[in-house]
Amino acid sequence: MAIKADPPLIRRATPMLTWTAQGRSIVKPRNDSYADGDRLRWRQNEDRLRLARIPNGLLAAVSDGAGGAGLFCGPWAETLVSRLPKTPIAGVNALNQWMDGFCLGFRSEYAALSKATPARYSKFIREGSFATLAAGWLVHRQGRVRLRWMGYGDSQMMVFDRTGRQPVLAACYPASLSALDRAPFLLNWKDLPHDSGFHAGEMVLPDRATVVLASDGIGQYLLLRTLAGQARPAAAGLAGEFQRLAGTGESKLAQAARAHRATPGPGLSAELTALRDCLKSDQAFADQVRALCGKGLLANDDCTLIMIDVDLARSR
């Protein structure tokens, strides 16, 4: 099942600024099924995304419903992205206050839907619903585009600077590979968000930039492609962490890092172009995800990707 942003494509241009935003979401390429009484059900895509116009800018968000525990994680992810305010969430207290506005309503609605099955109702009340959230607010003001973002969990946000001959990774959340190797913090309607799980920041974007928001699988793919293509040796930062992980790590992320290091690529500019092009249709995105998964470069998981290209012209 594919889920598109509504609208799936946003183009906006002024005499000085052009930006294009597009996003897609699909279920894992090798899907599985489970027994539900005497019925066989296929697992559904529990990722959600949102692209929306806001005054002088754009709002973009990705939420990954973590269906390994709890119930109704996809609808919970949908609630998170659809309820996002048009102004940034600046801290964990603001996050908690925002969630207070709809958590009880979500609990009541889905408790009623599950009451006919006592085991499901008990699981829902006991465990709740889990999801990540990564959101970015882009605003054009005083001749610059400023990005303010927040993240909770392992859905990713990356900013690529395209002002030079080759794109450069200018910002990244989570800020380390080790953070991607740990169990993520998850938002739940029944729990207070943890201060240590909330991250936020802001930056003035380069004149030519690409902002990416992604669920963990395809976000991890793009980050590892970026790091695998950088010149060695590197001892510090993400590049150094990548080299150490690919050299001696034993986790699934370390195995993925070795697979990327062993697979030459066409360069970061071409990698971004390929992802940008496949977002033009559901089928193209599904085909690209399936191909990357078949090569062992992308985990078999629901995939959600938003790309926003910003091109700002300077007056002379």
C-alpha positions in Angstrom: 0.0 0.0 0.0 1.3 3.4 -1.0 0.6 6.5 1.0 1.2 9.9 -0.7 1.6 13.3 0.8 -1.5 15.4 0.3 -0.7 17.0 -2.0 2.1 14.7 -3.2 4.0 17.6 -4.8 4.4 21.2 -3.7 6.1 23.7 -6.0 6.4 27.3 -5.1 8.4 30.1 -6.7 9.0 33.8 -6.0 11.4 36.1 -7.9 14.1 35.0 -5.5 13.1 31.5 -4.3 12.1 28.2 -5.9 11.3 25.1 -3.9 9.9 21.7 -4.7 8.7 19.3 -2.1 7.5 15.7 -2.7 6.9 12.6 -0.6 5.9 8.9 -0.8 5.3 6.1 1.6 5.0 2.4 0.9 4.7 -0.9 2.8 7.8 -3.1 3.1 8.7 -4.8 -0.3 8.7 -8.3 1.2 5.5 -8.1 3.2 4.3 -10.8 5.6 0.9 -12.0 6.9 -0.5 -13.2 10.2 -3.5 -15.2 11.4 -6.4 -13.2 12.9 -8.9 -15.9 14.0 -9.7 -17.8 10.8 -8.6 -15.0 8.5 -5.2 -14.2 7.0 -4.2 -10.6 7.1 -1.3 -8.8 5.4 0.5 -6.3 7.5 -0.2 -2.7 6.6 2.1 0.3 6.2 2.2 2.0 9.6 4.3 5.0 8.4 2.7 8.3 7.8 3.8 11.6 6.3 2.6 15.2 5.8 3.5 18.0 3.5 1.6 21.3 3.9 1.9 24.9 3.1 2.3 27.3 6.1 2.6 31.1 6.0 5.8 31.9 4.0 6.9 28.3 3.9 6.3 24.6 4.3 5.7 22.0 7.0 7.0 18.5 6.5 6.7 15.5 8.8 7.3 11.7 9.0 6.0 9.4 11.7 6.9 5.7 11.8 4.3 3.7 13.6 6.2 1.1 15.6 3.9 -2.0 15.3 6.2 -4.4 17.2 4.2 -3.5 20.4 0.9 -1.9 21.2 -2.0 -1.5 18.8 -3.2 1.0 16.2 0.3 2.4 15.7 -0.5 3.5 12.1 -3.5 5.6 13.2 -1.4 7.0 16.0 1.3 8.0 13.5 -1.5 9.6 11.4 -2.8 11.5 14.4 0.7 12.9 15.1 1.4 14.2 11.7 -2.1 15.5 11.0 -2.2 17.4 14.3 1.1 19.1 14.0 0.9 22.9 14.5 2.0 25.4 11.9 4.6 26.8 14.3 7.5 24.7 15.6 7.4 22.6 18.8 10.3 24.1 20.7 10.8 21.8 23.7 9.6 18.7 25.5 7.1 20.7 27.6 5.6 22.1 24.4 5.5 18.6 23.0 3.7 17.3 26.0 1.2 20.2 26.0 0.5 19.7 22.3 -0.1 15.9 22.9 -2.5 16.7 25.8 -4.9 18.1 23.2 -5.6 14.8 21.5 -4.3 11.8 23.5 -7.5 11.2 25.5 -9.6 11.5 22.4 -7.4 9.0 20.6 -7.6 6.6 23.5 -11.4 6.8 23.7 -11.9 6.3 19.9 -9.7 3.3 19.6 -10.7 1.7 22.9 -14.3 1.7 21.6 -13.2 0.1 18.4 -11.4 -2.7 20.2 -13.9 -3.4 23.0 -15.6 -6.2 21.0 -12.4 -8.2 21.3 -11.4 -8.3 25.0 -7.7 -9.4 24.3 -7.2 -6.6 21.9 -8.8 -4.1 24.2 -6.7 -5.2 27.1 -3.5 -5.0 25.0 -4.4 -1.5 23.8 -5.1 -0.1 27.3 -2.0 -1.8 28.7 0.5 -1.0 26.0 -0.9 1.9 24.1 0.4 2.9 20.6 4.0 3.7 19.6 5.4 6.0 16.9 8.4 8.2 16.1 8.1 11.8 14.9 10.4 14.0 12.8 9.1 17.4 11.6 10.6 20.4 9.9 9.2 23.9 9.5 10.8 25.9 6.6 10.1 29.6 6.4 11.3 32.2 3.9 11.9 35.5 5.6 14.3 38.4 5.1 15.9 36.9 2.1 16.8 33.5 3.7 15.2 30.2 4.3 15.3 29.1 7.9 14.7 25.5 9.0 13.4 24.6 12.5 13.1 21.0 13.3 12.2 18.5 16.0 12.8 14.8 16.3 11.6 12.0 18.7 12.8 8.5 17.8 14.9 7.3 14.9 13.1 8.8 11.9 15.7 11.0 10.2 16.3 14.5 9.1 19.2 15.5 6.8 20.2 18.7 5.1 22.4 18.6 2.0 24.3 21.7 0.9 24.2 21.8 -3.0 26.1 25.1 -3.5 29.3 23.4 -4.5 30.2 20.9 -7.2 29.0 18.0 -5.1 26.4 17.9 -2.4 27.7 17.9 1.2 25.9 16.6 4.3 25.4 19.8 6.3 23.2 18.6 9.2 21.8 15.3 10.4 19.4 14.0 13.0 20.0 11.6 14.7 23.5 13.1 15.0 25.3 9.8 15.3 25.2 6.2 13.9 25.3 4.9 17.5 21.9 6.5 18.0 20.5 4.6 15.1 21.9 1.4 16.6 19.9 1.7 19.8 16.2 1.1 20.4 14.5 4.5 19.7 12.4 6.6 22.0 8.8 6.4 20.9 5.8 8.6 21.5 2.8 7.0 23.1 -0.6 8.5 24.0 -0.4 6.9 27.4 3.1 8.1 28.5 4.8 11.4 29.0 7.5 12.1 26.5 11.1 11.9 27.9 13.3 15.0 27.9 16.2 12.8 26.7 14.2 11.6 23.7 13.4 15.1 22.4 15.8 16.8 20.0 15.3 20.1 18.2 17.4 22.7 16.3 17.4 25.4 13.7 19.6 26.5 10.9 19.7 28.9 8.0 19.7 26.8 4.9 22.4 27.2 2.2 21.2 29.0 -1.0 20.9 25.6 -2.7 19.8 22.9 -0.3 17.9 19.6 -0.1 16.1 18.8 3.1 15.2 15.1 3.6 12.9 13.6 6.2 12.6 9.8 6.2 11.7 6.8 8.2 14.6 4.9 9.6 15.1 2.3 6.8 15.4 4.6 3.8 17.0 7.3 5.9 19.7 5.0 7.0 20.2 3.9 3.4 20.8 7.5 2.3 23.1 8.3 5.2 25.2 5.2 4.7 25.5 5.9 0.9 26.6 9.4 1.8 29.3 8.2 4.3 30.4 5.3 2.1 31.2 7.7 -0.7 33.4 10.0 1.4 37.2 9.8 1.0 39.1 7.8 3.6 40.8 8.0 6.1 38.5 9.9 8.5 38.9 9.7 12.3 36.2 12.1 13.5 32.5 12.7 13.2 30.1 10.6 11.3 32.7 9.6 8.7 35.0 8.2 11.4 32.1 6.5 13.1 31.2 4.9 9.8 34.7 3.5 9.3 34.9 2.1 12.8 31.4 0.5 12.5 32.1 -1.0 9.1 35.4 -2.3 10.3 34.6 -4.1 13.6 30.9 -3.8 14.4 28.7 -6.8 14.6 25.2 -5.2 14.7 22.8 -5.1 11.8 23.8 -1.5 11.2 27.5 -2.5 11.0 26.6 -5.2 8.5 24.7 -2.7 6.5 27.7 -0.3 6.7 30.0 -3.0 5.3 27.6 -3.7 2.5 27.5 0.0 1.5 31.3 0.3 1.7 31.7 -2.7 -0.6 29.2 -1.4 -3.1 30.6 1.5 -5.3 28.0 4.2 -6.1 27.6 6.9 -8.7 28.2 9.7 -6.2 26.0 11.6 -3.8 24.6 13.9 -6.5 23.4 11.0 -8.5 22.1 9.2 -5.4 19.9 12.2 -4.6 18.7 12.5 -8.2 17.7 8.9 -8.2 15.7 9.2 -5.0 14.2 12.5 -6.2 13.1 10.9 -9.6 11.5 7.9 -8.0 9.2 10.1 -5.9 7.4 11.0 -9.1 5.0 8.0 -8.8 4.0 5.3 -6.4 5.3 2.6 -8.8 8.7 4.2 -9.3 9.2 4.6 -5.6 8.1 0.9 -5.0 10.4 -0.3 -7.7 13.4 1.7 -6.4 12.8 0.4 -2.8 12.5 -3.2 -4.0 15.7 -2.9 -6.0 17.7 -1.4 -3.2 16.3 -4.1 -0.8 17.3 -6.8 -3.2 20.9 -5.5 -3.3 21.1 -5.7 0.5 21.5 -1.9 0.8 18.1 -1.2 2.3 16.3 -3.0 5.2 13.0 -4.7 4.4 10.8 -2.2 6.1 8.0 0.3 5.4 9.7 3.2 3.6 8.7 6.9 3.8 10.7 9.7 2.1 10.2 13.4 1.8 12.6 15.6 -0.2 12.5 19.4 -0.3 14.7 21.2 -2.8 15.4 24.9 -2.0 17.1 27.2 -4.5 17.6 30.8 -3.5 18.8 33.4 -5.9 20.9 36.3 -4.6 20.3 39.8 -5.8 23.4 41.4 -7.2 
